[in-house]
Amino acid sequence: MTWNPLVYVITPHYSERTTLRAQLLGVDYNVTAFHSSDEAVNRLSDGIPQIVIVDAHHASDEKASFSSLLQHLEHVSPVPILHIRDQYQDQVPGIQGEGCEDTLMRPVKSLELLSRVKSLLRNRQLLGQIRIQDSFLSSRTIKPFSVSDAKPTILLVEDEAAELANLGRLLQEIPCEVIKARTSSEALWHVKRKTPQLVIVDLLFPDLDGLELCQYLKRQEATRYTPLLMLTSVPELDNRVVGMESGPDDYLVKPTDDVEVLTRVRRLLSWNRGRQKLLGNNLLLNRYGYTDPSSGIPRQEFFRFVYPEMVNWSQKAQLPFTVARIRISTEESFLKIASEIRSTLRNFDLDFITGPADLTLILPETPSDRAEVALSRILSRAQDIGVPPWELRVVTVTLGEDGWDPRQIGDVFMPGPRSLKGTRSSSGNGDRIVIADDTGNGKNLVRILEQEGFKDVDILPLQRNRDPGKIKAKLVILHGDLEKVPELMKRLIPSLPHPDTPILIKYTGPVTDAASSFPDSADYIPPGSGAKYFLHRVRSSLDLAHLRSGNDEIEGFLKKLVRLLEEGDLDVRGHGQQTSNWAVALGTKLGLGKPDLETLRWGGLLHDIGKIFLPGRIVSKEGMLSPEEFTVVKSHTRLGYDLCRVFTMLDKVLPIIKYHHERMDGKGYPDGLKGDKIPLLVRTVTVVDIYDTLIRRRPYRNAFSPEEAADILRSETEKGMWDRRITKEFLKMVEK
């Protein structure tokens, strides 16, 4: 069972306990609900909460019992507290900790609840890392960075004049400079001239919607960490809808409450000051030589200080905590990854240079399964910049799982030469290797492999005219005379567990032209190569096998997502697969090659995958969507793109996912591409998608007959909306 943050909910209202528990369980929090603080104290032995949500009246009326709970949690300081208040409560007594306490107004909206919980957990990480930085700098007699007391700048982006004026007047209660913008374009103009400390943005604009504006700001270096507060009328919206990496930091659902607006603004400005302090301390670390000057990544001395602090904190708070060491085989690849790694890390992941070719990552509050996802992003980025997987050795250890002893983790990961025994490693241990031997000397290879730690190694003697039988192995090493290799391969390949199973040929005899007949899945080691080179090639081949098997797992995962997307709606069930089948058939008719047909296969299947994140109320709404609801629906193209771009195998599919709603006349979305600017494969899937959607019933209309759908598609194409040649070929195909 995977780890999820533990949330304590304390409220005397049964219905509220039930509702809050359901809302939080739906997004992977562990929730325990209590009638009183005394009940919560009695359950602390079962686990320490990562956040406490409490009825504000209870915290005030039963101050003694609530204070007792806080005293029990002092050693885990700070445990964030979220106070639920009534609309008529202007203040919540007892709120003192900036960033570690917050409020939520009744009636509780799911969107605001989830964003508030996420924000508090994020702030705890921020405060913890600032504390560690300050302690390190002070221990080196360096004064920690102090943030300027200058008035912050708030950019207010709202297209309704009355709302803009009201918010502007309200913000006068906070010492700040307010810049107002009526459109997204005007907002971008202001941002380029002065970086704001906070952006308040409405969801809906005529030129560039609020989601797209957030995405743009989060991708710019100057505004990457600028907090974004979104105003929306869609209470079901959550951070998944605006994209995993480009979402606002907090939300307010309209109509807004003045006290809540001011509370949100103050909290986000406080968080921004924390980010400024964190970045300022990083500059001090750089100035005094504690970071690598070219990449800005902290060096060993800072890691030695941070590591035990993080272990101690994780133990006290009962938080999982993953450390990963990435060892890179060449200096060139090391420099590439060091310069790029920060673009793949989450906000509070930490990276360190801990050796001549070692990068060590600390992933706070991250169990092993989520660490694998985070590391896959890094490995995918490494491939994107030209670093092959066999040049990387990754070792991970997670505290808080499987009884790991923190001292053992320290032995593994503290800088310096250490044994990697007992860690989860990509060295190859546990991978079955079969040596298909035609020389009688296969035992020498077994000895070399076993000395290096490869335990599951078998010899398969290749006897003339005998079927080798079914082979179960992650890697096959063919050991034989070069001239015999082609004939041996013919006998061996049908016995492999998978057509892509790597074959490493270690041949004997003089070099001839026979090597040119090796299959694509085979690699070879020339005679005279030493044991060190042999082991390097074995590891490289195993890395390739892992990559291929990983792709198989990814395919299964993505197909499950498609089934999950479609299973709740009988009318769209099978839409992805049908679009995929027709797209491949149409691509064949258009004369496209095998790689393009494979791209169409996946593009047709996954084109709508982003809809899995959309609120069900909007997706299944009967009748016309409001402009704001349609803006949310349009976001599925970006959501699908963000979901799939971490998978290298889908690189060529991404344009289909992102652009399948573009139109030839330039009036589509998300980017308004026109004509040939829309890739051919995208135009192909678009035509198929439209037709299959027309012949299916939707909540707002009945299904069209195939003849009616063909007429509609033909008419829209003549109006310049879709590709004429592709439409013509497709209609020929379906009419047959």
N, C-alpha and C positions, 0 to 999 in steps of 0.2 A: 504494500500500500504506500503510495507516494506521500511525501510530507506536504501539508498545506498550513498556512498561518492559522493559529488558534485565536479565535475571537470570543471574548466574554460579552454577553448581552445581559444587562441588568435593568429590568423594568418591572414594576408591579402589574402591568397590564398584559394579560395573557395573550390577547389578539396581537398586540405589538410584538411580543416575544416571538410568536409564531411567524408573523410576517417578516420580521428582520432576519430570522433564522433561514427562512425559505429564500429570501433575496440573496443572502451571502453564500448559502450552500450552492446556489446555482452558478457561482463563479469560483468554485474551488477554494472556499475557506472552510476550516473546521470550526463549528459554532457550538458553544455551550451556553444555554440561556438560563437565567436565574431570576427568582422573584425578589431576592434581596442580596445585599453585599455579604451578609453573614454566610449565606449559602455558597457564594463564590469563594470565600476564604476557606471553607471546609473542603473545597474541591481542588485547591492549589497543588496538593500532593499528586494529582493526576496529570498535571502539566501546567507550565507557565504560559499565560496568554501573551500574544504579541500585540494586542490592542484591546481596550475595554470600551464598550459602548454603553452609556449609562443614562437613565432618565434624569434630567437636570433637577427636577423636584426631589427625586430620591437622594441625589448627591447632597442636596441642601438640607432636606428634612431629616435624613438619617446620616448626618455628618459623621458621627462617631464610628458607625460601622463601615462607612465608605472610606474614612481615613485609615481604619484598621487594615482594609484591603490594600490601600496604597502603601502602608508601612511594610506589609509583607512583600511588596513588589519593589521596595527601594533598591535592593541589590541588583535589580535588572534595569535600573534607571537609564534612559527614560522609557516607561511604558506609555504609549500614546493613549489619550482619553478623548473619546468623542461624546459630547453632551447633546442629548436630544431635548430640544426646548419647544415650548409653545409659542405661537406667533406673538402673543401679547407680552412675552418676556423680553424686555429690551436687553437685559444682561444676564449672564450666567455666573453666579458667584463662585469664586474659587479658581477661576482660570488664571493661571500665572505663567505657565511655561510656553514661551514663544515657539511655535513649530511642533510641540508635542501634545497640545490640547486644541480642540476645535469644537464647533457647534454644528447642529443639524436641526432644521426647523420642521415641525409637524405641519401637514401630513408628510411623512417620509416618502420621498420619491427615490426609486431605485437608482436612477442616474446619479443623483447627488450623494446618496449613501455610498455607492461604490467608488466614486471619484474621491470622496472625503477620506474613506478608509485607505485607499491607495496613496493619497497625498500624505497622510500621517505616517504610514509605514516608510514612505520615501524620505520624509523629513527626519525620521529616527536615524536612518542610514547617514543622512547628511550631517546631523549633529554629532554622530559617533565618529565619523571620519574627520571632522573639524577638530574634535577633541584630541584625536590621536596625532594629527598634524601639529596642533599647538603644543602638545606634550613633547614631541620630538624636537621641534624648533627650540623650545625653552630649555631642553636638556643640553642643547648645543649653544646656549647663551645667545640665541637669535630671537629677537622680538617678533612674535607672530604678526601677521598682516592685520591691519585695522581698516574696516570699510569706512569710506567717507560718509559724513553726515549730510551731504548735499541732498536737496530735494529730489525725489525720484520723478522720472517722467513716465506718465501713463498715456498710452495711445488708445483712444476710444473710437471704435469703428462701428458705426450704426447708421443705416440708411434712412431711418425714420427720424425726421427733424425733432418731433416732440420728445421721443425717447432719448435722443442724443442730448437735448437740452436738460432733461430731468437728471440723467446720469451725470452730466457735467456739473450741475448744481450740487448733487449729492457728494461728488468727489472733492468738493471744496472743503469738506470737513476734515480731509486728510492733507497735511502739508505736502503738496505735490504740484507738478506742472502737468496740465492736461492738454493733449493735442487731439483735436477732433478730426475725423475723416468720415465722409458719407459713402465712399466706395472703397473696394479693395485696392484699386489702382492708386487712389489718393493715399491710402495707408502705406503702400509700398514706397511711394514717393517720400513720405515722411521718414520711414524706417531707414532709407538710404542716406538721409541727411543727419539723423540723430537716432541712436539705438535706444529704444525705450526700456524701462525696467519692468514694465508690465503692459500686455496688450489685452484689451477687452473687446471681443469681436462677436457680432451676431452671426448666426448660422447662414442666413440667406442674403445674397446680394445679386444684383442683375448682371454684373460683369465677371466676378470671380467669387464662388461661394466661400463661406467661412472655412469649410474643410480644406479647400485647396489653398487658401491663404495660410492656414496653420501648417499645412504640409510644406509650403514654400519657406516659411520662417524657420521651421525646425531643421531645414536642410542648409541654411546659410550659417556660416561660421559665426558671424556677429550676433545672431539671434537664436542660435541653437539651444541655449539654456534660458532664454527669455520666457518667463511664465506666461501662459495663455489662458484667459478665462473666457469660456464660450457661453453665450446666451442662446437658449433654444426653447422652442415650444414643443419639442418631441421628448417626453419624459422617458421613453424606453431607450433612447440613444445611450450608448456607452462607448468606452475608449476603443473597443474593437471596431466600431463602425467608422471611426475617423482614421483608422490605420494603426498598426501596432507600433509604429515609430513616429508618427506625425500627429498624434492627438493632442487636444488641449490638456492643460494640467488640472483644470477644474471646470465645473459647469454650474450654471444657475438656470433653473427652469422658469420661464415666464408664466404668470406675472411675478416679478421679483419682489422681495422684501428688503427694505432699506438697510435694516440691521445686518441681514445676511450678505448683501452686496458689500458693505463696509468691512464685515468680518473676512469675506473672501479676499478682498483687495489687500487688507493688512497682512493676512497670512501669506499670500503670494509674494508681496513685497519683502516680507521677512525671509521667505525661502530664497528669493533672488539675492538678498544680502548674504545669506549663507553660501550660495554658489559663488558670489564675488570673493568671499573670504577664502573658500576652498581654492579658487583659481589664484588668488593673491599669494596664499601659502605655497602653491606649486611654483610660482615665480621665485619665491625666496629659496625654495629647495634647489631650483635651477641655478640661481645666482651664487649659491654657496657650494656648488659642485656635487649635490646629492642626486642629480639626474643626468642622464646622457644628453649632451648638448645638441646632438643632431635630431633625436627623436623626442626628447623631453620625458622619457620614461625613467622613473626612479631606479636608482642602483641598489646594490646589495645592502648597504648600511641601513637604508631606510626600510628595506624589506625585513631585516633582522629585528627592527624595532616594531614594525606594524604587525608582523605575523603573530607573536605571542599575545599582543593586545587583542587581536581579532579572535584568537582561540579562546582567550579568557572570557570575552564578551559572549561568544557563541555558547560556551558551556553554561554560563550563568542564565542566559535567556532561553536555553534549550532550542537553539536555532541550528539548522544544518548549515554547513559551511564547506565549500568545495575549493580545493587548491589544485591547480593544474600546472604541470611543467611541460613546456614545449621545447624539445631539443631539436635544433635545426642543423642539417649536415654541412651546409656551405655558408661561407661568410656573405656571399651575394644574396642568397635567399634570406639569411638572417636580417640583413639591412632592409630588404623589401618588406618583410613581415613587420619588423619593428616600426617602420614608417607608416604602415597601414592599419595596424591592429586596433588602434583606438576608434577607428570608424565603425568597427564591428562590435565593440563592447557596449554593454548596457550602462546606464547612468552612473552606477556606483560600483561596477566591477573595477578592480585595481590590477595594474600590470607593472611588472618589475623586470629589470635585466639582472639575472642572478648568476651569470657565467658567460664565458666567451661566446657561447652559442645557445644560451638558455634564456627563455622568457618564462616567467612564473606569473600565473594569474591567481588572484583571490576573488572568488565569486561569493559574496555574502548572501546569506539566507537562501542558499541554492542547494537542493538535494541533487543526487547523482543523475536522475533522469532529466532534470532541467539543465544541469551542467552539460549533458551530452548535446542538447539542443543549442546551447550557447557556443559550445566548442565547434559544432558543425558549421556555424556561421563563419567562424574564424578559418576553418579549413577550406570552406567554400571560397572565401575571399582570397585565401592563399593560392588556390588554383586559378582564380580570376587574374591574378597578377603574375602568373607564370611559375609558381612554386609547386612542383608535383608532390603528391602525398607521400611518396617514398622518401622524401627529404626531411620529413617531420616524424619525430617520436613523441607521443603524447602520453603522459602519466597523470592520472587523476586520483585523488583521495578525498573522501567526504567525511567530515566529522559529524557525528550524530547518527550515523547509519552503520549497521553491522558491527557495532561495538568497537569502533576504531579508537585507539588510545592516542590522545593528542601528542604524547611524547614520541610515539612511533611515526606520526605524521611529520613531526619536527625532524626526526632522523632522516626522513626521505627528502624533505624539501628545503631544509636549510642549505645555503650555498656551500659548494664544495663537493668533492667526489664522494658519493654515497652509493650504497647498494640499493637497487630498486626491487628487492624481494618483498613480496607481500602486497604489492600495489597492483591496481588494475592497469595493465600496460598493453601497448600495441606491439610488444616485442615478438609476438607469435606464439607464446605459451598457450596450449590448448587448441591450436590449429593443427588439424591432421595433415601430415605430409606423407605422400606415397612416393617411393623411389622405384620407378619402373626400370629394372636393371637388365641389361643384355651383356654385361661385361664380367659378372661374377665378383666385382669389387665394390659393390654397393655398401658393404659394411663400413668402409672408410668414410663415406658421406654421412652415414648414420651417426658415427662417432663424433664427427665435427659438429653436427647439428645438436646432438644431445649435450655436448660440452657447453654449448651456447645457451642451453635451457629449453630447447625444443624437445618435449617429452613424447609426443605422439607421432613417431616416425616409423613407418613400416617399409619393408622391401617387397616388391612384387617382381619375381623373376619372369622375364619375358622369354618363353620357350617357343621355338619355331612351331608354327601350325597349331598353336593352342590359343583359344580365346581367353584373354586375361580376365574376363568376367566383369561385373559391375564394380567400379572403383568409387569408394567414398573418401573424398579428400578435398581439402581447401586448395592444395597445391600439388601438382604432379611434377616430379623431376625425372626426366628421361635420360638415362645414362647408357650410352652406347656409341658404336663406331659411326662416324659421320656418314659414311656411304650407306649404312643400314637405316639411318634415321627416317627417311621418307617412308620406307616400307613398315618400320615399327610404328610410325605415327598413324598410318592407315588402320592398323590393328588396335591402336590405343584410343583414338578419338571416339569411336562408338561406345566405349566403356566409361567415358567421363560422366560425372553427375550432372554437368551443365555444359552447354556448348562453349560458354565463355570461361570455363575453368582454366586458370593459367597453367601453362606447361613451360617448365624451365629445362632446356636441353643442355646437358653437360656432356659434350661429345669428345671422343678420342680420335686419333688419326689425323692425317694432313688435311688442311683446309682446301675444299673444292667448291664447285658451284652448287653443290647439294643444298647449302644453306639458303639459297634463294627460294627453295620450295617449301620452307617452313610456313605453317599457317599463321594467320594474324594473331591468334591467341598464344603463340609460342614465342619464347625468347631463348637466347642461347648464351652459354659461357664458353669461350674458346679454350682449348687445351693450354695448360701451363699457368692458368690463373690460380692464385693462392686462395687459402681458406678465407681470408678476410674479404676478398672480393666476392667469393662464392656466397658467404653469409649476407653480404650487402644485397646481392641480387635476390636471394631468398626472401629477405624482408621486403624488398621492393615488390616482388611478385605477390606476397601475402597482402601488402597494402592495396594492391590492385584488386585482389580478390575481395577484400573487405569493401572496397569502393563499389564493386559490382553488386555484391550481396546487399549493400546499403541501398543501392538503386532499386533492387527488388522490393525491399522493405518500404521504400518511399512510394513505389507504385501502389503497393497494397494500402498504404496509409491514405494516399490521395483518392483511390477508388472508394474507400470507406467514407471519406468526407463527401464525395458525390452522392453516395447512397443516403448518407445522413441528411444532406440538403434536400433530396427529393422524396424521402420516405414520408414526410408529413403532408405531402400534397399529391394525391393520386393523379391529378391532371398533368403534372409535370414529370411524373415518374418515368424514367427512361429517356428524358429529353437530352441529357448529356451524351448518352451512348448513341442515340439515334443521330444526333448532330455529328458525332464523331464518325459513325459509319458512312453517312452521306457525304461528309467532307472528304473522306478518303476516296470514296467512289468518284466524286467530282474531280478531285485532284488527279486521279488516274486518267480520267477522260481528258483533262487539260494537258496531259503529258508530263506531269511532274515526276521527279525522281524519288527513290526510296526514302532519303532523309527528309524531304519535304512532306511526303505522305505520313511519316512518323510524327512530324510536327503537327500536321492536321489532325491526326488521331488524338493526340493529347490536347490540342487546342480545342477541338470540338467537345471533348469530355469535360474540360476544366474551365471553359469560358465564363461560366456563371458562378464559379466556386466562391467568389466574394460574397454572394448573397447569404451564405451560411451565417454571416455576422449581422444581418439586418434584422430589425425588430419584426417579429411575426405579424403584429397588427398591421404593419404597413404592407408587407409582402402579400398578405392574403386579403387586403382591403377590397370590399366590393364598392364599386363606384370610382370616380376620379380621385387621383391623389392631389393633395394641396401642393403648392409650390415648394414648401419646406419638405414635405414628405418625398416629393420627387427628387429633391436635392440629396436626401438620404439614400434613395434607391440608386441614384447615379454613382454614389460612392463605391458601389460593389466592384467596379472595374479596378479602382485603386486598391481596394481591400484584397481582391484576388491576386493582383500583382504583388503586393507586399507579402502575402502568404507564400507565394510560390517562388519568389526570387531568391530565397535562400537555398533552393535546390538547383545545383549546377546543371543537372540533366534537363531542366526545363528552360534553359536560357533562351532557346529559339521559340519557345511557346509563349513567353511573356508578352510579346507584342499582340498576340491574339487575345489574351486575357485582358489586356489593358485597352485595346483599341477596337474591340468588336462592335462598339456602338458608334464608331465614326461613320460619316456619310461622304459620298463622292462630292457633294456640293459644299462641304465644309461646315455643315450645320449639326454635326454630331458631337459627341463628348467622349473622353474628357478634354482633349486638346484641340478640337476643331480642325483636325487634319483634312486635307482636300485632295481629291484625285489620286494621282500616283504616289503622293506622299503616304498614302495608306498602303502598307505592304500587301502583296498579292495574296499571301496565305490568310491574312486578316480579312480581306475582301471575300475570299472563298468561304470562310466560316460564317461571316456575317450573312451572306445570302441564304445559306443553309439554315442558320439559326432563325432568321425571320420566317421562313416557310414553315419550319417545324413548330414554331410558337403560334403561328396563325391557325394551324389545324388542331391545336389543343385548346380545351376550354380554359378560361381564366376567370377569376372571381368577378370581374367587371364585364364579361361578355361570354357568349357561347362560342364553341369552336366553329371555324369556317370549314366548308367542304374543301377537298383538294383542288377542285376547279376554281372555287372562289379565292382560295389562297394564291393560286397561280395568277389569277387576274389581278389581284392586289399587288403582288410582287412585280408583275409586268408593268402595271400602271406607275408604281413608285419608281421603277427603274427608268421609265421614259421621262419622268420628272427630274431625273438627274440625281436620285438618291443613292442608287446602287450601281455596281459595275455591270455594264451592258453585256459584255461577252460572257462573264461568269453566269449571270442570270439566264442568258439564252441557253447555255450548255446545261445548266442545272434543270431548267424546265423541260428540256428535251429528255433528260435522263429520267425525271420522275414521271413524265407523261407516258413513258414506255412501260 
